[in-house]
Amino acid sequence: MHAFTAHFAFEFRTGIRNKNLLLLNYLFPLGFYLMMGLIMTGINPLFQDTILPAMSLFAVLAATLLGLPDPLVNARESGIFRSYKINGVPAASILAIPALTTALHLAVVMAIICLTAPLLFEAPTPQNWGAFLLVFVVATFTCASWGVLIGVVSPSTRMTVLYAQAVFLPSMLIGGLMLPYSMLPEAAAAFAQLLPATHAMNAFNGLAMGAGADFSPWGSLVVLLLSGLLALGLAGYLFSWDSRNTERRGHPLLALLVLAPFIVGLLMF
Amino acid sequence: MNDIMIDVQGLRKQYGAFVAVADVSFHVRRGEIFGLLGPNGAGKTSALECLEGIRRPDAGRLRVAGIDPTRQAGKLRQVIGVQLQAAGLPESITPDEAMALFCRYHAIAPRYDLLDRFGLTAKRHTQFHQLSTGQQRRLALALAIAHEPAVLFLDEPTAGLDVHSRAELHGVMGELRQQGTTIILATHDMAEAEALADRVAILLNGRLAAIGAPLELTAAGNGLTKVSVHTRDGLLLATQSPIPAVTQQTVKEQYAIYFSHNIGQTVAALIAHVTDRGDELIDLRVERPSLEDRFLELTNERP
């Protein structure tokens, strides 16, 4: 077995074995999905139309933004990265493998949601499954890259929670998961366009669900992809092997560059 | 035994304005156990981390098995094994998984035999955080030597271990030395360094305060040899006897205790003194100054 494969297999098992990760990868998203399916479809019938993309995206946000960064910070602080470095584990593997295993867990969760939502909540299925999977993959890539970047730049687990919630909470509130983007006031809508969740929901609606996009869905996909690539590059650039951070190549504030594609998108759409 | 495996010339490492290691030079020969001693903050870990390729030195020339740790990281990893002070393993990893993972990255088949050798057979599928401190240390050592490194760095390998686990680890270190592995042992435990190390270096405030074989270092100090004598009639307890080369004399329980700077003269005179007066020697103990005494002497000399 190749080293990367062995490492991937271990990290994937960790996603189930570790109680926090199990909670954030599976229990929280699926529990929330069931709860929202039962409650929200009664309160807001429009929610039924977006339950598949919204709850799949919720799973992505929970697993990547809340689940991914903390183990990275803990591993750095407890000397695991140093141990990896000594034993030849490349930085690329340290950053990529947790993101990839999280993506695999998310694929399982998304499949569960897609299989059960039509049966349990009479949720409409995507008109274009290919586009649905494409948006899901791109959204997962972007959010996972953001999660990894947060783990890289966060100096402590306490700050990790703050950074992650700074993206997660607004995404939940105004990212189009609970309320349609079109219902947001102008200022909130502008702010919402800085969030990956907004663009992901816009792309889901426009390309996969046949519900009509609020702005260019392909543009949203490009913005997400560019931001994900930027986040991944910045994570590699700002990565440090230990907590003293003496050999970090740039200031952590550089991480804010991931917003650049969204700002451009805001001006264009 | 004469080839140099580690060569350090003028090593300097600083963090901001704080100088952790300043102009340190030493070498270690193949098959040696080399003790690196010093109080907290003396620069031991920084020096080790530069040799291990974890940190880049600010100045100096380093060679580990002929490899420059700062420029040849890939080659270095093939020849060194490191047991870090902190465990450095994910909480949920099992010994089996850790062995598989690290061996794969070293491009060798997993050395599960080492888990058996270090008494971890029954714990092969137990998560790391559920292992005892001793088992965690043994696992770390097994992982460090799995690829049969020529140079092994051990940072406080026996800290927090019970007597049996310490003895086991000391046995393993002895075996590795027999096999020709060069070992750098950073420790606070003077008795451990004295018992295991062929040579030791004492670092103080980032500088090399002393280097040599433990016996040489203790002999070079100002310490006095302690002689404790117990006789049948307690002859020596009653009076302050004029014994040659003795600078201090005291009594503790049934023993008369002397501190001598010439042990030969003192012991011969004591035996003669006791037998000439019809008393009988029950017990005589000689304790030369330990490495710890020398270490304390050095640390007290330097603020």
Interface residues (C-beta under 8 A of the other chain):
Chain A: M1 H2 A3 A6 H7 F10 R13 T14 R17 N18 A75 S78 G79 I80 R82 S83 Y84 K85 I86 N87 G88 V89 W241 D242 R244 T246 E247
Chain B: Y15 E52 G53 I54 R55 R56 G74 R77 I80 V82 L84 A86 A87 G88 L89 P90 E91 S92 I93 E97 A100 L101 F102 R104 Y105 H106 A107 Q127 L143
